Amino acid sequence: MYRIGIDVGGTNTDAVIMQGDKILAGVKSATTSDVMSGVVDSLKKVLAETGVKNSTVSAVMIGTTHFTNAVVERRSLSLTAAVRLCLPAAQCLPPMVDWPDDIKQAVGGHYWMADGGNEFDGREISSLNDIQLTKIADEIDALGIDTVALCSVFSPVNDSMEKEAMAIMKKRLPKANFTLSSEIGRLGILERENAAIMNASLRKLSSHTVGAFGKALKSVGLSCPYYVTQNDGTLMSAKFVQEYPVLTFASGPTNSMRGASFLTGEKNAIVIDVGGTSTDVGALVNGFPRPASTSVDVGGVRTNFRMPDVYSIALGGGTIINPEDPISIGPRSVGYRIHEDGLLFGGDILTATDVAVGLGIADIGDPEPAKKLGSERLQIIKSKIDEMIVNAAERMRVSSDRIPVLAVGGGSILIPDTVGDLPVVKPNYFAVANAVGAAIGQISGEVDRIFSLTSISREEALETARKEATKKAIAAGAKPDSIEILDQEDVPLAYLPGNATRIRLKVVGDLNG
Amino acid sequence: MTVSELKSIEISDMKNIALGGSFLGTGGGGDPYIGRLMAEEAISKNGPVPVLDVGDIEDDALIIPVAMMGAPTVMLEKLPRGTEAISAVETLQNFLGKKATAIFCLEAGGLNSTIPIAVAATTQLPIVDGDGMGRAFPELQMVSMTMGGISACPMAMADEKGNSIILNTVDNLSTEKFARVITVEMGGAGLIALYPMTGAEAKKSILRGSLSLINSIGSIIHSEQAANRNPADRLAHDLKGIRLFEGRVLDVDRRTEGGFARGNCIVQGLGDCSGTQIKLEFQNEFLIAQTQDGIPKALTPDLICLLDLETGQPITTEQIRYGFRVIVFGLPCDPLWRSKQGLELVGPRYFGYDFDYKPIEQLNAVL
């Protein structure tokens, strides 16, 4: 049986076919504005190139940076209503208090604080106020907003207020979608609320995108299950990602780092992935992406996801460049429109790829329009681009050891032969490393429930959770002997009788076949 | 180390202060980030906060220390209303019939390193360069003022609902016991104003220069990170600290008991430490570091900090997760804490651990 890994970037849609550990083919197509035709192109190409029959494909794994890019570029975000249940507490730092102004504007910056929320021991800070919430819902409706993020104080230990508030507000906002912070994040209200607001602002885009994936697969005759990769390198079902697009954040970097490690066999390295829109720099430590131990910024917004430590800059093959003084590079990118708008393809916008092509570093399209700027000017721009890359790599480097830089991604032609004093390795299939990372995505099994520790010890409860999660992972198609714990956490619930604790445990294993 | 003196606190200083505060938090006291945001908001409204040396304060002036009291996990989740501090300070001033000349930082570690700056900015009072702990500790009698014979009372407490309470107790340990019960009733956290003291008393009993110190620690960590070096080596050099252990977090066991986040964390060694484990005991702060054979490597009141192995960023007890790669970093405490009275207040036995205190330098002496 075969597996197909797809990576939908801002600029290119890549696909690989794998049989076991062997890569049979890797192809690239342009990402299209409807997403679907780009995916279809890639699927057709990769199936045609290998002659693999679509009935023998057992699974398709899709990795996408679509949602991260939307946040980074402040594009395709819906106006969102942030509602915090907290009063009279928590007024001093309202929702989005520490967000950069531009993203606050992109989601509208509308927030309400209402009665509600729990104390740490389950008591109510104040009761939900039906009339108040109805009034808020009407105000939201009057603004024409139909996506809502609800966040209640201490909802990770008691989520009932978020659910009740949703039910009340739905009466006035029947068509709106709701994101509940308790379903996304952990303790730490600002970070969890941030994630919920971003998720809400992405729901329209995700519903559109996931629909497009399904249609694309069907149109090439693939009826196997398909998955979307999340930030820890594991796979989510289509329905799940539609509701929780925020969980795909940083899945791109995870895929490219896991892919780069798989392709080169290197276990300790800096990975630089240059896409069409952005460059992600991460570090591989013993073959795994180095996780960020503190809060992680996404597009300048603080979150507490467990994510790889990645530094992103708005530099990619499609990055728009102003060649006149003062020279500016990005942050906007032509993205997938490079094939229409890039100078090298007959368009009228100077991109980073044009600069590389004009200098003869890469051989794609027509170098002549870029050459008109003169090699001296192009060289000045290129050295500014190099400087951005070196600075980003230096930021992720933590020792003076000369570990290799693994250059991957379609835009990696922009990476010089050495980055500072570090040697650069460009593996085979470098341009489709993300798709490889998606194809080797792992199956997870998760347990998130409350255990009573009156008759069993904490260790026994953890062991039970581990067994249950392992069983789920095997049932979902994981190889039993490859299963290991990815994450485990227990939060004691002091307010419940019987020494109750909430255990969250996740195991992962390789996909069978 | 050379500490440059802090004269006034601007918005741009809060980044370093918060980072230095989270280092001296020794894993507890909560993330200073929330206090930093509150301080930044207040400074942008009311202007920079003047920082005073205690030597420049009139002997009869009133100084009011402030802090947040309660479990750090609560403060990360239930943010303040914003009016609690003013309410606590005003309640205490009204009781005393005297206005404060300056605000004082009770605890220069964790959330409480930044909260008093927000309070000073909001009340438009200067802040004294110093604190009562030189780090974070879990209980409010654990301050240098207790050793200086200053009473924690009268003490004011305030919550977001508008409750404010004055306490008068027989001694500082009793203040802790009563106040702790009240914080639980207040939802796990409350704003407190206590140890009201004169300039003359402060000169004899506070630990000086703490705000300048955390500002410098923050600036060292930021500049070492910018130069791609792990700050642990320079911190070890400048602060006479010790890199005790490095490894990967294998297990975290936590429970909330009596208003404290208690528990322990086991770190499996990496590199030079591979094949061995270290166990850290915490009650809000890290208090004990011991080997798997129960041999102590660092004991309270010496400081135990957990730093990210790659970036040197301090990690709090509530942030620790399975798989984190960390450095266990130790630092000698202020000599005052090593006195008999100091160890009675904050030594291992006070916290219920069966260890006789030995200074960290002796526990890790190279033979």
HADDOCK unambig.tbl for C-alpha pairs under 7 A between the chains (distance, minus, plus):
assign (segid A and resid 88 and name CA) (segid B and resid 81 and name CA) 6.44 0.50 0.50
assign (segid A and resid 88 and name CA) (segid B and resid 160 and name CA) 6.25 0.50 0.50
assign (segid A and resid 88 and name CA) (segid B and resid 161 and name CA) 6.19 0.50 0.50
assign (segid A and resid 89 and name CA) (segid B and resid 78 and name CA) 6.77 0.50 0.50
assign (segid A and resid 89 and name CA) (segid B and resid 79 and name CA) 6.30 0.50 0.50
assign (segid A and resid 89 and name CA) (segid B and resid 80 and name CA) 5.51 0.50 0.50
assign (segid A and resid 89 and name CA) (segid B and resid 81 and name CA) 4.47 0.50 0.50
assign (segid A and resid 89 and name CA) (segid B and resid 160 and name CA) 5.42 0.50 0.50
assign (segid A and resid 90 and name CA) (segid B and resid 78 and name CA) 6.19 0.50 0.50
assign (segid A and resid 90 and name CA) (segid B and resid 79 and name CA) 4.13 0.50 0.50
assign (segid A and resid 90 and name CA) (segid B and resid 80 and name CA) 4.64 0.50 0.50
assign (segid A and resid 90 and name CA) (segid B and resid 81 and name CA) 4.60 0.50 0.50
assign (segid A and resid 91 and name CA) (segid B and resid 80 and name CA) 6.74 0.50 0.50
assign (segid A and resid 91 and name CA) (segid B and resid 81 and name CA) 4.56 0.50 0.50
assign (segid A and resid 91 and name CA) (segid B and resid 82 and name CA) 6.58 0.50 0.50
assign (segid A and resid 92 and name CA) (segid B and resid 80 and name CA) 6.21 0.50 0.50
assign (segid A and resid 92 and name CA) (segid B and resid 81 and name CA) 5.06 0.50 0.50
assign (segid A and resid 92 and name CA) (segid B and resid 82 and name CA) 4.64 0.50 0.50
assign (segid A and resid 119 and name CA) (segid B and resid 187 and name CA) 5.35 0.50 0.50
assign (segid A and resid 120 and name CA) (segid B and resid 74 and name CA) 6.38 0.50 0.50
assign (segid A and resid 120 and name CA) (segid B and resid 187 and name CA) 6.61 0.50 0.50
assign (segid A and resid 120 and name CA) (segid B and resid 188 and name CA) 6.81 0.50 0.50
assign (segid A and resid 153 and name CA) (segid B and resid 77 and name CA) 6.17 0.50 0.50
assign (segid A and resid 153 and name CA) (segid B and resid 78 and name CA) 5.90 0.50 0.50
assign (segid A and resid 154 and name CA) (segid B and resid 77 and name CA) 6.22 0.50 0.50
assign (segid A and resid 187 and name CA) (segid B and resid 77 and name CA) 6.25 0.50 0.50
assign (segid A and resid 188 and name CA) (segid B and resid 76 and name CA) 4.95 0.50 0.50
assign (segid A and resid 188 and name CA) (segid B and resid 77 and name CA) 4.88 0.50 0.50
assign (segid A and resid 189 and name CA) (segid B and resid 76 and name CA) 6.49 0.50 0.50
assign (segid A and resid 189 and name CA) (segid B and resid 77 and name CA) 4.76 0.50 0.50
assign (segid A and resid 293 and name CA) (segid B and resid 308 and name CA) 6.77 0.50 0.50
assign (segid A and resid 293 and name CA) (segid B and resid 324 and name CA) 6.48 0.50 0.50
assign (segid A and resid 394 and name CA) (segid B and resid 228 and name CA) 6.82 0.50 0.50
assign (segid A and resid 395 and name CA) (segid B and resid 228 and name CA) 6.47 0.50 0.50
assign (segid A and resid 397 and name CA) (segid B and resid 228 and name CA) 6.10 0.50 0.50
assign (segid A and resid 398 and name CA) (segid B and resid 228 and name CA) 5.14 0.50 0.50
assign (segid A and resid 398 and name CA) (segid B and resid 229 and name CA) 5.92 0.50 0.50
assign (segid A and resid 398 and name CA) (segid B and resid 230 and name CA) 6.74 0.50 0.50
assign (segid A and resid 398 and name CA) (segid B and resid 310 and name CA) 5.97 0.50 0.50
assign (segid A and resid 398 and name CA) (segid B and resid 311 and name CA) 6.97 0.50 0.50
assign (segid A and resid 399 and name CA) (segid B and resid 228 and name CA) 6.74 0.50 0.50
assign (segid A and resid 399 and name CA) (segid B and resid 229 and name CA) 6.41 0.50 0.50
assign (segid A and resid 487 and name CA) (segid B and resid 322 and name CA) 6.36 0.50 0.50
assign (segid A and resid 488 and name CA) (segid B and resid 322 and name CA) 6.31 0.50 0.50
assign (segid A and resid 492 and name CA) (segid B and resid 255 and name CA) 5.62 0.50 0.50
assign (segid A and resid 492 and name CA) (segid B and resid 256 and name CA) 6.93 0.50 0.50
assign (segid A and resid 494 and name CA) (segid B and resid 256 and name CA) 6.61 0.50 0.50
